[in-house]
Amino acid sequence: MPCVKISDISKSMDQLFTLDNISLTVDNHEFAVILGTSGCGKSTLLNIIAGLISPDQGRIEIDGEDWTGRTGRISYMQQKSLLLPHKDILDNVAIPLLLKGMARKKAHEIACQHLKDFGLEGFENYYPQQLSGGMRQRAALLRTYLFTSDIMLFDEPFAGLDAITRRKMQLWLKDLWQNNKPSVIFVTHDIDEALLLADTIYVLSPRPAKVQLKIETTSLKENRQEAEIIKQRILSLLENA
């Protein structure tokens, strides 16, 4: 049974037909990437998976249970870090635990156990504006992880970073995933990022978005020539749609 099953999702937003009968699955411990051009509806799909908005039709199942239109099961990291500027990093990352009713001291103790793995050890008393863009995104990722660590959604989390920092964050996230093995749904419009991170890539068409192509990347990791062929195929789909 897949960990997350998205079945026949359609949605119109502001009178625009945005998603058209999208179905995909994410298995336990899988890193799935949803790839598409800007404005095709990727963020709308993530909002539906997270339960923030309801689809016009279709169903979201998590571990076989219907979670359509319901929040609280999946953690969700958006493009902006959304850290609170008046709180230090420790208070920021502990917010999910506090919202669950945990005492502040206990929440801080649990958050502190993860600071080293997230590259934040020694920065717990810093404020967001004192950190680099990459470190702010790490703090946001830890906050997301503490909400729930087994199913995580990412909406272009590194899009606002410079190229060098973005590459470092991609490799760091890949290493973090390999060590912890959550199920991940990661949205991007960057083909190289998708090929680097994904077990499976779903390529969406322009709005109204449909799944145009599903790619299993296992063989591509060891074959650069094949990876380049797939990259050109994806480019052709996105450019000629």
C-alpha positions as CSV (number, residue, x, y, z in Angstrom):
1,M,0.0,0.0,0.0
2,P,1.4,3.4,-0.9
3,C,2.1,5.9,1.9
4,V,0.3,8.7,0.0
5,K,-2.2,8.1,-2.8
6,I,-3.5,11.0,-4.9
7,S,-6.5,9.9,-7.0
8,D,-8.2,11.8,-9.8
9,I,-7.6,15.3,-8.3
10,S,-9.2,18.2,-10.2
11,K,-9.4,21.8,-9.1
12,S,-10.4,25.2,-10.4
13,M,-8.9,28.3,-8.7
14,D,-10.3,31.8,-9.4
15,Q,-12.3,30.5,-12.3
16,L,-9.2,29.0,-13.9
17,F,-9.1,25.2,-14.5
18,T,-5.9,24.4,-12.6
19,L,-5.6,20.7,-12.1
20,D,-7.1,18.0,-14.4
21,N,-7.6,14.5,-13.0
22,I,-4.1,14.1,-11.4
23,S,-3.2,10.7,-9.9
24,L,0.1,9.7,-8.4
25,T,1.4,7.6,-5.5
26,V,4.3,7.9,-3.1
27,D,5.6,4.8,-1.3
28,N,7.1,4.7,2.2
29,H,10.6,6.2,2.2
30,E,10.3,7.4,-1.4
31,F,11.5,10.8,-2.6
32,A,9.0,11.9,-5.3
33,V,9.5,15.1,-7.3
34,I,6.7,17.0,-9.0
35,L,8.2,18.9,-11.9
36,G,6.5,21.6,-14.0
37,T,6.7,25.1,-15.3
38,S,5.9,28.1,-13.1
39,G,2.2,28.6,-12.8
40,C,1.1,25.1,-13.8
41,G,-0.6,24.3,-10.5
42,K,2.2,22.6,-8.5
43,S,1.6,24.6,-5.3
44,T,-2.2,24.1,-5.6
45,L,-1.6,20.4,-5.7
46,L,0.6,20.5,-2.6
47,N,-2.0,22.6,-0.8
48,I,-4.6,19.9,-1.6
49,I,-2.3,17.1,-0.4
50,A,-1.6,19.0,2.8
51,G,-5.3,19.5,3.4
52,L,-5.2,23.3,3.2
53,I,-7.8,23.4,0.4
54,S,-10.2,20.8,-0.9
55,P,-10.3,19.5,-4.5
56,D,-13.3,19.8,-6.7
57,Q,-13.1,16.1,-7.2
58,G,-10.7,13.3,-6.2
59,R,-9.3,11.9,-3.0
60,I,-6.1,12.0,-0.9
61,E,-5.3,8.9,1.1
62,I,-2.6,8.5,3.7
63,D,-1.8,4.9,4.8
64,G,-5.2,3.9,3.4
65,E,-7.2,6.5,5.3
66,D,-9.1,9.3,3.6
67,W,-7.4,12.7,4.5
68,T,-9.0,14.8,1.8
69,G,-9.4,18.3,3.1
70,R,-7.9,17.5,6.5
71,T,-4.8,18.9,8.0
72,G,-2.5,17.8,10.7
73,R,-1.0,14.6,9.2
74,I,1.7,15.9,6.8
75,S,4.4,18.5,7.4
76,Y,4.7,21.2,4.7
77,M,7.6,23.6,4.0
78,Q,6.9,26.4,1.6
79,Q,9.3,28.5,-0.5
80,K,9.8,31.2,2.1
81,S,11.1,30.2,5.5
82,L,8.3,32.0,7.3
83,L,10.4,32.2,10.5
84,L,9.1,34.6,13.1
85,P,11.6,37.5,13.2
86,H,11.0,38.3,16.9
87,K,11.8,34.8,18.1
88,D,15.2,33.1,18.2
89,I,15.9,29.9,16.2
90,L,15.2,27.6,19.1
91,D,11.8,29.1,19.7
92,N,11.1,29.1,16.0
93,V,11.8,25.5,15.4
94,A,10.0,24.4,18.6
95,I,6.7,25.9,17.4
96,P,5.1,22.7,16.1
97,L,5.8,20.9,19.4
98,L,4.3,23.9,21.4
99,L,1.2,23.8,19.1
100,K,0.8,20.1,20.0
101,G,0.5,21.2,23.7
102,M,4.1,20.2,24.8
103,A,5.6,22.3,27.6
104,R,8.2,24.8,26.4
105,K,11.1,23.3,28.3
106,K,10.4,19.8,26.9
107,A,9.9,21.2,23.3
108,H,13.3,23.0,23.6
109,E,14.9,19.8,24.8
110,I,13.6,17.8,21.8
111,A,14.5,20.6,19.3
112,C,18.0,20.8,20.7
113,Q,18.5,17.1,20.0
114,H,18.3,17.8,16.2
115,L,20.2,21.0,15.9
116,K,23.5,19.3,15.0
117,D,22.0,17.2,12.2
118,F,20.4,20.3,10.7
119,G,23.6,22.3,10.9
120,L,22.3,24.7,13.5
121,E,24.3,23.7,16.6
122,G,25.5,26.9,18.3
123,F,22.9,29.1,16.6
124,E,19.9,28.4,18.7
125,N,19.9,31.8,20.3
126,Y,20.4,33.7,17.0
127,Y,17.5,35.5,15.3
128,P,16.5,34.8,11.7
129,Q,17.9,38.0,10.4
130,Q,21.3,37.1,11.7
131,L,21.5,33.9,9.7
132,S,22.3,33.2,6.0
133,G,19.6,32.2,3.6
134,G,20.7,28.6,3.7
135,M,20.7,28.5,7.5
136,R,17.2,30.0,7.6
137,Q,16.0,27.3,5.3
138,R,17.6,24.7,7.5
139,A,15.8,26.1,10.5
140,A,12.5,26.1,8.5
141,L,13.2,22.5,7.5
142,L,13.8,21.4,11.1
143,R,10.5,23.1,12.1
144,T,8.8,21.2,9.4
145,Y,10.5,17.9,10.5
146,L,9.4,18.4,14.1
147,F,5.7,18.8,13.0
148,T,5.9,15.3,11.6
149,S,9.0,13.5,10.3
150,D,7.5,10.7,8.2
151,I,5.7,12.5,5.4
152,M,7.1,15.9,4.2
153,L,6.0,18.3,1.5
154,F,8.4,20.9,0.0
155,D,7.3,23.7,-2.3
156,E,10.5,24.9,-4.1
157,P,12.3,25.5,-0.8
158,F,15.6,26.5,-2.4
159,A,14.3,28.7,-5.2
160,G,15.3,32.0,-3.5
161,L,19.0,30.9,-2.8
162,D,22.0,31.7,-4.9
163,A,23.3,28.9,-7.1
164,I,26.2,27.8,-4.8
165,T,24.0,27.8,-1.6
166,R,21.2,26.1,-3.4
167,R,23.5,23.2,-4.5
168,K,24.8,22.8,-1.0
169,M,21.3,22.7,0.3
170,Q,20.2,20.1,-2.3
171,L,23.1,17.8,-1.3
172,W,22.4,18.4,2.4
173,L,18.7,17.6,2.0
174,K,19.6,14.4,0.0
175,D,21.9,13.3,2.8
176,L,19.3,14.1,5.5
177,W,16.7,12.1,3.6
178,Q,19.1,9.1,3.1
179,N,19.7,9.1,6.9
180,N,16.1,9.5,8.0
181,K,14.1,8.1,5.1
182,P,10.8,10.1,5.3
183,S,8.4,10.0,2.4
184,V,8.9,13.2,0.5
185,I,6.9,15.1,-2.1
186,F,9.2,17.9,-3.5
187,V,8.0,20.5,-6.0
188,T,10.4,22.2,-8.4
189,H,10.6,23.7,-11.9
190,D,14.4,22.8,-12.0
191,I,15.1,19.7,-14.0
192,D,18.6,19.2,-12.6
193,E,17.3,19.5,-9.1
194,A,14.7,16.9,-9.8
195,L,17.2,14.5,-11.3
196,L,19.6,14.9,-8.4
197,L,17.0,14.3,-5.6
198,A,14.2,12.1,-6.9
199,D,13.5,8.4,-6.8
200,T,10.5,9.2,-9.0
201,I,9.7,12.3,-11.1
202,Y,6.2,13.3,-12.2
203,V,6.2,15.8,-15.0
204,L,3.2,18.1,-15.2
205,S,1.8,19.8,-18.2
206,P,0.9,23.5,-18.2
207,R,-2.4,24.5,-16.7
208,P,-4.7,22.7,-16.4
209,A,-2.0,20.4,-15.1
210,K,-2.0,16.7,-16.0
211,V,0.7,14.1,-15.4
212,Q,2.6,13.9,-18.7
213,L,5.4,11.6,-17.7
214,K,6.5,9.4,-14.8
215,I,10.2,8.7,-14.6
216,E,12.0,6.2,-12.3
217,T,15.5,7.6,-11.7
218,T,17.4,4.6,-10.2
219,S,19.2,3.7,-13.4
220,L,19.9,7.4,-14.2
221,K,22.0,7.9,-11.1
222,E,24.7,5.6,-12.6
223,N,24.3,6.5,-16.3
224,R,25.0,10.1,-17.2
225,Q,24.2,9.6,-20.9
226,E,20.8,8.2,-20.1
227,A,20.2,11.0,-17.6
228,E,21.0,13.6,-20.3
229,I,18.6,11.9,-22.7
230,I,15.8,12.0,-20.1
231,K,16.7,15.6,-19.3
232,Q,16.3,16.6,-23.0
233,R,13.0,14.7,-23.2
234,I,11.7,16.6,-20.2
235,L,12.9,19.9,-21.7
236,S,11.1,19.1,-24.9
237,L,7.9,18.3,-23.1
238,L,7.9,21.5,-21.1
239,E,9.0,23.8,-24.0
240,N,6.5,22.4,-26.5
241,A,3.5,22.0,-24.3
